[in-house]
Amino acid sequence: MITLANEASAEGRIITIILFTVMTAATLWVTVWARKYTRSAADFHSGGRSFTGLQNGLAIGSDYMSAASFLGIAGMIALFGYDGFLYSIGFLVAWLVALLLVAELLRNSGRFTMADVLSYRMRQRPVRTAASVSTLTVSIFYLLAQMVGAGALVALLLGISPGETYLGMSADTAKIVGIVTVGLLMISYVTFGGMKGTTYVQIIQAVVLMSGAALLCLLVLAMYDFNPGALMSDAAKASGVGDAFLEPGQRYGVEVAGDAWQTMVNKLDLISLGLALVLGTAGLPHVLIRFYTVPDSKAARKSVNWGIGLIGTFYLFTLILGFGAAAVVGRDAIIGQDAAGNAAAPQLAESVGLHFGGDFLGAVLLAVIAAAAFAAILSTVAGLTIASSSSLAHDFYNSVLRRGKATEKEEVRVARYAAVGVGVISVVLAIFAQSLNVAFLVGLAFAIAASANLPTILLSLFWKRFNTTGALAGIYGGLISAVGLVFFSPVVSGKVDANGESTSLLPTGVDFAWFPLENPALVSIPLGLLCAIVGTLLSKERDDAKFARLQVRALTGAGAEKAEQH
C-alpha cells in the first residue's frame, strides 16, 4: 500500500492550477460564444432543438455522470465494497425506465419543461406552480451533492487534511472556497450561454471525464497485470473485513446481532434506496429537459441510447476505481482525507502516478483526474441550474404570474436572475452538508423525484381520468412526504458514529428523528402515487378530448413546438 504525503507538492499544485485554468477558460469561451446564438426563449431553454442524438447523448451522459458518480460511488465502493456498487447498478437500470416510459413521449408532448406535459390537459397555473416547486426542490438536493463533492476535491488538491492549513486556509475553509467557486461558474454558464452553451460545455466535459476515467482504470489494471480478480482480492485484504468486503452487508441491509428491529430497518432501507435509484431518473428535471433539445423523437431515442452506452461504460469504470482505491490507497488514508470517501478517486490517481513515475507523474495524474472530476461537477450543476431557472421563468413567471403574456426577452431575463438565486441557495446549503457522502445525497434527490414527479408524469400520459386535483395532490403529496420523512430521519439528526460524533446534518445532542429509514422512497413513492389517484377520484373534472389530443402529440410529436396556453 502506498502512503500519500499530507501535502501536495508545489509542482503538483502548479500543474493542477494550469489544467483548471485551461479547462475553465475553454468552457467559459464556449459559453460566451453561445450567448451570440441565444436570442429567443427556445434558444435559452432548449438550444433551439438543434442538437443531434449523439450530441444530446453526450450531454445526457455528462449530466448524469456527476460528482456522485465519479467521487461518491468510487468512495462508497472503496469503503463498503459490494454495497457501494449498488449505486452504479441502480443508476444504470434506471435508464430503462426513462427510455421505455418517458423519453420519446415527453419530448413529443412538451416544449421546454415537464410542466408543459403535466399542464396540457389541466388548469395551467396551479399545475405549473406545483411543477416549479418540485423542480426547484429536486434540483437543490442534487446540487448539494455536487457542491459537497467540489469542496472535498479542492481540499485534496491543495493538500489540506483536517487540522492543517494552506495559504491561511483550513480544510473547512478550502472546502467552502471550492463550493463558492463552483457556484460562480455554474451561474456564469447558465446566465450567459443558456441551454446551447450549457450543452456544448457538457459535451466537452463528457469527453474529459470519460478520457480521464478510462486512463486511470487502465493504469490500475496494469498494476495488477489486467487481472481484476487480483485487484478485488487485494481490495478485500486492505479493507480490514476480508472477503466480507466482496459480499452484501457492509453498508446496507446490515444484520445486527440481537436487534431484530434494526436489522429489519437496515434491510428496508436497502429496498428503499433501490426503488429511489431505479425510478428517480425518469423524474429528474435536468434529465427530462434534455429530451426537448433534439428536433424529433428519433433523435430523442438515439440520444438515450448513446447516453446508456456512455453511462454503462462509465459505471463499469467506477467498479475498478472503487476497488482500486481500496487496494492501493487504503481505507485509513481515504477516511483521513475525507470521512465520507468523496476524495477516493483523486487519491487513487495520485497513488497510481507515484507507483509508475514518482512524484511528478503522481502530481500530473492527480491534476488530470481532479480536472475530470471538476468537469463532472460543473457539467451537472449547469444542467440542474438551467432546469431550475427554465422552470421558474417559463412555468412560474410567464405562465402563472404573467398568464402567458411575458415576452421572450422578459422570460430569458427572469431565467438568468433565477439561475443566480438557485446558485446562491445551493452554495449556502452545501456548506452545511459537507459531512455527507455525495452519492448518498443524490439518492435523496432521486427519492424526491420518484415520489413527486414520476407518478404524475406517467398518469398524465397514460390515464384518461387524471385531472388537475390529482396532479396537484400527487406532486405535493410526494414532495411533502419525501422531504418531510428526510427531515425526521437520521440524515438530519440523531445519528452518531462509534466515537459518538454526529454523522447527521445537525450536531451531536440534537435528535428529533422518528422515521427510521435514511431514504424515504419506500414510503414516499407509494404515497405520491396514492395521493395522485385519490385526488383524481375526488374531483369531477375530466376532459377526454384533451387526453386524446395529448396521445396524438405523444405518439407523433405534432404541435410539440407550439406553446399551449389555456
Protein Blocks (a to p, Z undefined) as FASTA:
>chain_A
ZZddfbdcfklmmmmmmmmmmmmmmmmmmmmmmmmmmmbfklmmnooopacfklmmmmmm
mmmmcfklmmmmmmmmmmnommmmmmmmmmmmmmmmmmmmmmmmmmmmmmmbmklmmmmm
mcfklmmmmmmmmmmmmmmmmmmmmmmmmmmmmmmmnopaehiaeehiafklmmmmmmmm
mmmmmmmmmmmnommlmmmmmmmmmmmmmmmmmmmmmmmmmmnoopaklmmmmmmmmnon
ojmlmpghilgopacehilklmmmmmmmmmmmmmmmmmmmmmgfklmmmmmmpfbfklmm
mmmmmmmmmmmmmmmmmmmmmmmmmmmnopklmmmmomnlpmmmmmmmmmmmmmmnojml
mmmmmmmmmmmmmmmmmmmmmmmmmmmmmmmmmmmmmmmmnnopacfklmmmmmmmmmmm
mmmmmmmmmmmmmmpcfklmmmmmmmmmmmmmmmmmmmmmmmmkbcfklmmmmmmmmmmm
mmmmmmmmmklgopacfkopafbfbdghiacbfbfbfblklmmmmmmmmmmmmmmmmpcb
dcfklmmmmmmmmmnopoklpccdZZ
